[in-house]
Amino acid sequence: MKKELGTFVLLVILCIVVAVLNPRFLAGANLQNMARLIGAYGIFSIGLGMIIITGGIDLSVGSIFALLGVLLSMMLTEWGWAAALAVFAVIGIAMALGSLNGLLVTRLGLQPFIVTLCGLLFYRGLARFIAKDETKGFGSATGFEGLRDLATGSLFGIPTPFVLLVIISLVMWVVLHRSVYGRYLFAVGRNEEAARYSGINSRQIITGAYVIGGMTAGIAAIIFAFYTNSISPSSHGNFFELYGIAAAVLGGCSLRGGEGSIIGILIGTALLQVLQNLVNLLGVPSSLNFAVMGAVILLGVTGDQILQRRTAKSKLAVRAS
């Protein structure tokens, strides 16, 4: 909880600084747009956080967004699918891809980094092949206006992606912090071998985390596809996995596994979006966006390393006394 509290204090301080430097930060339109982005990024960051808690990683999220965005556009505008069917198909495909990643990691013993790096390349290439390297979109959304409004609209003035984030966060909080699966997930992340010897089906638990990651990526992919209304298979979703990883790490998820919380991931997501907003409002060149992201991830990992060492030293001191 110390990590989450420290990140939350940093978030509050950053919000105050941004508001002082540029009062437009508190404008209604800016807050709404930021809430929309926090909702969209937060949804798939939760799934990535669940994977990181197992000690794994998923680098294929951005490419999955491109593939699913292309398929969603083609389903709705070219193949004439009903909106509900297209949504279920996209989320189902995302969960299937997550399951595939999990099975490759658990059944074949491949490293998550290698599996999802290959996925990053394969899914991007598949998206470009399916779309014939053409940009896809939704035009005027004729016939599926309701789905477009759900993905991009607002509910009582609150952007629907943010509302979805709140709902998904509540469900995932129960799953992670109040269920047997959540306890097993932390146990596997801390020590998979010990968890397996204690009777936990570690393969099933890890695969389940990748399926959850796929599901949240599928939901976020639909939101981002309608948000941009233009899906270029070669660039759509580029580096989005870095945003999710950074949000999870900043929120207290250890890359070693076994640590993390839903609240922490939400705080980390909000912190990143406030940082992005700061860059935009202060007129910092957009070319520095990734430099800021890299610095944030480095600081998060460095802080986690320092905290781990201090915790280990304090435990040794207690045992020695």
N, C-alpha and C positions, 0 to 999 in steps of 0.2 A: 504493500500500500504506500510505502515511502516514495517509490518511483512515481506512482500516479499523482501523488500530492505535489511532488516537485515539478512534474510536467504541467500540472494544472496551475500552479503559481506562476510558472514561466509563461503560460498562455495568457493569464490575466494581465501580467506585466506587459507582454507584447501588445495586447489589445489596447491598453492605456497609451503606450508609446505611439502606436499607429494612429489612434484617435487624436492625439495631441499634434502629431506631425501633419496629419491631413484629416480635417473634420469630415470629409466626404466618406470616411470609413463608416460613420454612424448613419449615413443616409439610408433610407428604407430600401431603395433599389439595390444598393451595394450589399446590405445585410441579407436581402432575399436571394441574391445571386450566390453569395457565399454559402448560405444555408443549403441551396440547391447542390452546390459542388461538394459540400461536406457530406450531404446525403448520398450522392452518387459514389464518391470515393470511399466513404465510410463503409458502405455495404460490402464491397469486395475486400476491403482491408480487414474486416472481421474474419472472413474466410481465410485470408492469408495468415492472420494471426493464429487461427486454430492449427494451421499446418506448421507454423513456426514453433508452436508449443510442443509439437511432437519431435522437434529437432530437425524438421525438414524445411523445404523452401519450394516456392513455385515461381519460376521465371517466365512462364508461358502465358500469364494473364493478359498482357497487352495483345499478343497475337491471337488469343482466343477472342478478344473483343473484336478484332478485325474480321475473323472468320464468322463469328456469330452475327455481326453487324451486316455483313454481305448477305448471309443466308436469310436474315430477317427481312431485309429489303427485297430480296428476290421472292421470298414467300408471299409477301404482301402485295407487291406491285407487278410481278411477272407471273407467278404461279397461281395467283388468285385464292390463296388460303385465307380462311377466316382468321380474324385477329387472335382469338383465344387459342386456336390450334397452333398458330405460329409461335405464340408466347410459350406454350407448353413444349413445343418442339425444340425451341432455342434453349430453354432451361434444361430439358432432358438431354440434349446433346452436350451441354456444358457439364452436367453431372456425369455423363458417360465418359467424357474426356478426363474429368477428375478421377473417376474410378480407374481408368486406364493408367494414369500416372501412379495412383496408389498401388495398383497391382504390380506394376513394373518395379516399384521400390520395395514392396514387401515380399513378393513371390520370387523375383529374380535377384533380389539383393542389390539392385543398382542404386547408385547415389542419387538422391533427389535433385541435386544440382545438375547432373548430367541428363537425367530423364527430362526435366522441365526445360533445360537449355535446348535439347533436341526438339521438344514440343514448341518452343519459341520459334525455331526455324521452320519446322514442318507446318504448323498451323498458319503461319504467315504466308508461306509458299502456296499452301492449299487455297487460302483466301484469294490470292492473286490469280491462281489458275481458274478458280470457279468464276471469278468476276471478269476474267480475261483482262486483268489489270485496268479495268475501267472503274471510275468512281460511281458508287451506288448511292441512292437517296430515296426519299419517300414522296417527293413532289408536294402536292397539296393534301396528301393523306386521304384521298377519296376512298370511302368505304371502311376506313379504320380510324376515323377522327377521335373516337372514344379512347382508343389505346394511346394515340398521340397526346391527347389532353391529360391522360393519367400519368404519362411519363414526363410531361413538361409543364403541367398545370400546377395549381395550388389548391389547398383545402383550408378554407377560412383564413386565407392570407399566408399560409405556410406552404412552401413548395412540397409537392407530393414526394419527391425523392427523400426529403428530410423526414416526412411522416413515415415512409417505408423503412428508413433507417431506424427510427425509434421502435417500430414494431419488431423488426428483425433483431435489434439489439436486446430487447426484452426476452425474446424467445431464446436467443443464443446465450444470454446471461444465465437463464435457467439451465440450459443444456450444459454449459461449461462449469457453473459454480454450484448447481443444486441437483445434479444428476449423477448416477453411477458412471455413465459414460464420461462425464467431465473429470471425475476423480481418476478414472483409468487413463484418460488422456494425459493428465499431469504426471501420473506414475510412469507411463511409457516414455514421456519426454525426459523425465529425470534419469531413468535407468531402464532401458528397454529390456535388457536381459533379466534384471531382477524382477521386473513386472511380469515377464513371461514365466519365470519360475514360481511366481506367486499365484499362477493360474489365470492371468489376464491374457486374452487373445490379442496380442499386440498387433498382429497383422490386420485384424479386423478393425481395431481402433484407429490405426494409422490410415488405412484405406478410407474409413469413414470420414476422417478429417479432410482428405483430398476431395471426397464427394461433396462435403459441405462447402469447401472452397470453390468447387465447380458450380454449385448452385448459386452462391452469392455472386460469382463472376457472371453467370448467365443473366441474373436480374439486373446487375449493373450494366451489362452490355446492352440491354434493351434501352435503358435510360440514356446512356451515352450516345447510342445510335440516333435516337430522336433529338437529343440535345444538340448534336452537331448537324443533324439532318443531311450529312454528307459523309459517306464512308469510303475513304480511299484505302484499298486493301494494302497498299505499301506503307502507309504511315498511320492509319487509324489505331489508336491505343498504344503507340510507341512509348516505351518506358513507363507505362502505367504501373507495372509490377514494382517499380522502384518506389512509387508513392505509397503503395500498400505496405511494402516492407519497411519503409521509413516510418510510417504511421505506427506500425506494430512495435517496432524497436523503441521508438520514442515513448510509446505508451507502456513500456515495461516488459514486452515479450523478449526473452533472452534467445539469441540465435543458437545457444547450446540446447535449448528446449527445456520444458518443465516449468516455465514461468510465463505469466501473462494474465491479462484480464480484459473483459469487454469494455469496461469503463476506461481503462488505460488506452485501448486502441482508439476509442472515440475521441479522447483528449488529444492523442497524437495526430489524428486526422484533422481535427480543428486547428491545431497548432500549425500544421503544414499549410493549410488553406489560408490562414491569417498571414503566414510568411509570404505566400504567393500574392496575396492581396497587397501586402506592404510593398513588394517589388513593383507591382503594377501602379499603385497610387503614387509612389515616389519617382516614377519614371525611370526606374533602373532598367537597362537594356534586357530584353527578353532572352538574349543569348546567355545571360548569367543565371537563368532559372535552374539549369542542371548543376551549375557550380554551387548554388545555394543548397540544392537537394543533396549533392555529394557531401558537402560540409555538415549538413544536418545528420545524415546517416553516420558519418564518421564520429561526430560528437556523441551520438546515441550509443554506438558500439563501444567507444572509449569509456563513456560513463558506466556502461554495464560491466566492462572489464574491471574498472577500478572498484566498483561496488562489490563485485564477486570476490576480489582479492581481500577487501576489508572484511567481508563476511567470513571468509575462510580463516583469516587471522584471528578474528574475535572468537570463532568456534574453537580454534586451537588453544587460545588463551584460557577459555573457560574449562576445557578439558584438562589443561595443565594445572590449573588451580584446584 
